[in-house]
């Protein structure tokens, strides 16, 4: 690019990125503090608050629940989302136009409303276990990501390969597993990872679908913050940030992070 | 036979959305019209209550302020990012994606540390002698707006980088070669071409702020009640499910109306669509 950018704009951009990254560095610092209260810059360095996470029963339990819900809801979304994305790409003419809108509905409808409606009209109305509502709520939450990422991978898939396999006598299911799936593998990995992190971080759906006995990590964090102001929350936040870094590394390797800027 | 293939493959996902989203949400909305007091009674009591009207107006205000600030910051930053050399661009995109993928609780919590009574901002200002005693910055509308802007700026930057990269370079070069100054090119070529993207970004930020829960809960508390926190309180603290359903219905209608209206406006204003 030959066009020059005004120095003031560059200075502004530097400030914006300091604004974006700074608060997260502060959280990291606060997590390492050796004090019993939250402070930055950290006073004394210690990992004791990281140990503390695993000494609190509620954190241990909610970490397990969050990982479980994230894994299961992502698997559900993949198992039903991949065929849906395939159908939208391959059989578009047979399907009504509103179908693709239906699959992005979970993004359009406020998450709070979805969470509350699942509580009121599923869990309470039919007296069904809250875990089911939480699981399906999360599956819905991540479905649009799966459909979108897989659709994007399918867009660059050459369907004539699949036709070749079928015309040579390969049964449909075998064709799917041996031809299609390996070709969109990076899309599947990226979809899995994005869906997983979205579920792990969710507050708005889970807030209505948790309670005594069943809670997720973000909800437990909110509850802990209302009572304590110690560095435990900061150290859990750091664990979540480490997870984020891992996620980004995987997305970068599969789809490239620029995919997210689309 | 082939006619059914599409539907067979799409039906599990369709079923999930219909059974676990469309029906429960519709049921929530329908119950607001079937109360014994008459079909619109809950809405009369919602809009008749000064407190709830204030909450609605405040939510709109906070969301508009967040959207406006995020638009300006996001657009200027995205402009610089989209013109940055390759390696720098990757670093900047990573720096924007990282907060985006970090959860809302963590990002709001960061501002709790910064804006608290013994927070970094207060202690810095105190040690500089700019203030005599710590200010209470938490539980104010300002705190909520700052944290919301923080929440949504990465989304805006990434959306707009995508849009700005889609603008053909020829147009910018043509404008320059015809003698337009960079500022004129920016205002008369780049900006109009980015309008549809700006609208998409604005819709994402506005609806996101309008329906947010964690940020107003942590940084606004009872003092800065917003639609999301009010809905939670009605549903889970006072157990007034009719009132909570009414708030839910108002949220759905406003969100979907804005999305439909603005996507239409964005299509109209797209200068590339001939």
Interface residues (C-beta under 8 A of the other chain):
Chain A: X1 X2 X3 X4 X5 X6 X9 X10 X12 X13 X16 X17 X19 X20 X21 X23 X24 X26 X27 X30 X37 X38 X39 X40 X76 X79 X80 X81 X83 X84 X86 X87 X88 X90 X91 X92 X94 X95 X99 X102 X103 X105 X106 X108 X109 X110 X111 X112 X113 X114 X116 X117 X118 X119 X120 X121 X122 X136 X137 X139 X140 X143 X147 X197 X200 X201 X203 X204 X207 X208 X218 X221 X222 X225 X233 X234 X237 X240 X241 X244 X245 X247 X248 X257 X258 X260 X261 X262
Chain B: X2 X3 X5 X6 X7 X9 X10 X12 X13 X14 X16 X17 X18 X20 X21 X22 X23 X24 X25 X27 X28 X73 X76 X77 X79 X80 X81 X83 X90 X92 X93 X94 X95 X96 X97 X98 X99 X100 X101 X102 X103 X104 X105 X106 X107 X109 X110 X111 X112 X113 X114 X116 X118 X120 X150 X153 X154 X157 X158 X159 X161 X162 X165 X172 X176 X182 X183 X185 X207 X210 X211 X212 X213 X214 X217 X218 X228 X231 X232 X235 X236 X241 X244 X245 X248 X251 X252 X255 X256 X259
